[in-house]
Amino acid sequence: MLKTRIITALILAPAAIGGIFFLPPTGFALFTAAIITLGAWEWANMSGLEHQPARIGYAAAVAVVLYGLVDVSAVAVLWLALLWWCVCFLLVRSYPAGSERWGSVFVRALMGLLVLVPAWVGLNYIRAGGFHFGDASNNLLVILYVFCIVWVADIGAYFAGRAFGKAKLAPRVSPGKSWAGVWGGLFAVGVLALAASVLVSASVSEAALLVVASLVTGLVSVLGDLLESMLKRFRGIKDSSQLLPGHGGIMDRIDSLTAAAPVFALIITQLGWLTVGQV
């Protein structure tokens, strides 16, 4: 299993790096849309659409929605995403209570749109924007930074959880996660934000705002993970799919990112660090 995970990671890492740094905006939009569409195919199963024609149809519908967003205000979509993740906090916190309100196939499918579409918008909004923070002006590095927030939060949570993880975060949703893991992950994200601020010669006020923005994003990324765990637990499945040998499915890898990307994009837009018109 470990060998399979490593081989898959060695294939995926260059593809992800190439997709981020070497594709033009249109290519990046298509690259991320393909990932989101595959995620939608998996989400269809989590929604209760078991048969392939229905799952493919759902994925195609999500792709059509992405195409139709060309003339839609990206900021409006990002605000909708923030509102959605606030709702998700209540859903995860109360689970399994309340699942009768969102457990139908239709509602779970709608939830997928609210997760996947803003994630694509957030990433492409950052890709298309003009960015300025300290001495940094490369928006591609912002996308990498969002990935780093997710990765660092996950790594910090892993080690802190193993060392101090007695109090469970959401045992009815994801028994392996602990409050110690959350705090450890946020501490690691705070260190990341300070290090990034130093590297780009940010002012003290900019550094403080980046720490806050990163901590909020890191916290929301945990919620993205918990939401997918809740849907899989409700559906009775372990992984979103087996598309990535040794790693599960696409959603198992991007669940935290789907929450982090639109929230961070919105925050840095409101702070004036990112400016852009449409997606």
N, C-alpha and C positions, 0 to 999 in steps of 0.2 A: 504493500500500500504506500509506504513512504517513497519508494522508487518511482511509483506511478505519479504521485503528487509532485515530485521534483521534476520529472520529465515534462509534465503538463505545465508547470510553472515556468520552466525554461523556454517553452514554446510561446506561452501567453505573454510573458514579460516583454520580449522584443516587439511583439505585435502591438501591445498597448503603448509602448514608448514611441513606436513608429507612428501609430495613429494619432498620438497627441502632438508630437513635435515636427513631423515631416509632411503632414497633409495640409493642403490649403483649406480655407474655411468651408468650402462646399464639400470637399472630401471628408473633412472632419465631421460635418453634419451627417453625411451618409454613413460614415463609420460608426458614429455613436447611435444613429438611428437603427443600424443593423443589430447592435448589441441590445438596444431597448426592445426591438421587435422580438428577438430571441427570448428576452426576459418576459415579454408579454405571452409568448407561447407557453412558458413555464407557469406564469401567473394564471393562465386559463385553467391549468390543472389544479392549482391551489384554490381556484374559484369553484371547482366542482365540474368543470367541463372536461370530461374524461376522454371523449372520442377525438381522434386526430382532426377530422374535418372541422369540428367546433373550435378546437385549439388553434388551428391554422387560421380559421376565420377571425378569431379574436385578435390574433397577432396582426393580421392584415388590417383589421379595423384600427388598431393602435397606430400602425404605419400611416394610414390615411389621415388620422388625426394629426400626427406630426407634420405631414405635408401641408395640412390645412392651417397650420399655425404661422405661416409665413407673414401674414398681414395682421397678426394678433399681437397686442402689447405684451412683451415678455415680462415686464415688471408686474403687470396684472396677474399673470400666471404665477409668478414668484410669490406674490402676496397670498394668492390662493393656496399655494403650497405651504406657506407658514401657518395659515389657518388650519389646513388639513392636518399638519403634524401636531398641532395643539389638540385637535379632536382625537388623533391617534393616541396621545398620552392618556386620555380618558378611557379609550377602548382597552388599551393594554392594562391599565391600572385596575380596571374592574373585571377583567376576564377571570372566569368564564361567564360571569354575570353580564347580561347585555348582548350576548352572542346571538340571541334569538332575533335581535333587531338588524344585525348585519350578516347573519349566517346564510341568507339566500344566495343562490348562484348569481343573480343579477347584481346584488349589492356588492358582493365580493369582486365581481368583474369591474364594477364602477370604481371600487377602491384601487384596483390596479391602474386605472387611468390616472387617478390622483397621485399615485406614487411614481409611475413611469414617465408620464408626459412632462411634469415639471422638472424631473431630473435631466431629461434631454434639453429642455429649455435653459436650465441653469448652466449646464456645461457649454452650450453653444452661445449663450449670452456672454459668458466670460471670454470665450474664444473670439467673439466678434468685437469685443469692447476695447476701449483705450484705457489703460491702467496706469496709475501713478501712486506709488507708495515709497517714501524715502527716495532712494536712488533707483528703485526698480520700476521698470516700465514694460516688462515682457508679460503679456497676458497668458502665454503658455506656461510660464512658471507659476501663475496663479492656479491653473488647473492642476499642475503637479502638487502644489501646496495643499489643495483640497484633498487629493489622494493621500498625501502625507498625514494630514489630520486624522483621516480614517485609519490608516495603518498604525500610526503612533498610538492612537487611542486604543486600538485593539491589542497591540503589543503590551502597552502599559497595563491594560486591564487583565491580560493573561497572567503576567508575573505578580501583580498585586493580588489578584484573586487567588492564585496558588499559595501565596504566602500568608494572606490575612483573610481570605474569603469565607467567613463563617455566616455572616448575615446575608441571606439571599435577597437579590434584587426583585425578581418576579418569578417565584418558584412555580407558579401555575402556568407560566408561559415558557420560561427558559431556566430550568433548575440549575444549570451550571453557572449562571451569572450572579455576581455578588455586588454588594455596595462597595466593598473594598476595591473590586475591579473597576467600578465606575470612577471612584476617586483616584485610583492609580492611573487610569487612562487619562483623566482630565489633568492630572499633574504633569504627565508626559507631554500632553498637548500644550500646556502652558510653557514648558521648557522649549518646545519646538517654536512657539510664537516668539519668545524672547530671542532665541538664536537667529531666527529669520530676520527679526528687527535689527539686530546687531549687524548682520551680514549686509543689509541694504542701507545702513546708516540712517535708520528711522529716528525721528525725534522721540522724546519721552512720551509725549501725548499720543503719537502714532503707535508706539509700541504698546502702550496701555490699551488702546482701542483694539489693536490686533489680538492681544491676549484675550480680551473679552469676546471678540468676534469668534476667535478660534475655540474658546471654551464652550460657547453657545453651540457652535457647529459640532463640536465633539460630543456634546450631550445629546443633540438631535440625532447624531449618527447612531448612538446606542438605541434610540427609539426606532430607527429604521430597521435595525437588526431584530429588535423585539417584535415589531409588527409582523415581519415575515415569519418569525418563529411561532407567533400566535396563529397565523393563517395555516401554517403547516401542521401545527398541533391539532387545530380544529378539523383539518382535512384528513389527519391521520397518516401523514407521510413524513419521512426523515429529511429528504433533500428535495429541492425544487425540480431537479431532473438529474440525469447522469451525463449531461453533455460534456462535462469537464472531468475526465477520469481522475479519481482520487480527490476531487474537490467538490463534487456534487454538480450543481447547475450554475447558470449565469447569475440568477438571483441570489444564490448563496454567497456569491463573491461581491455583488454590487448592492446588497440590501442597505448597508450603512451609507453608501455613496448616494443612493437615491434620495436620502433625506439631507445629507450634508451639502450636496452641490447647489440645490436651489436656495437653501437658507443662507449659505455663505455668499452666494451671488447677490442676494437681496441685501444683506448687511453691508457689503462693500460698496454697493450702489448707493445706499442711503448715506454712507459715510463720505461719498464723493470720490472714492478711489477708482471706481469703474464707471465709465460713461459710454453709452451706446444707444442707438435708436431701437431698431427691431431685431428679432432673433436672426 
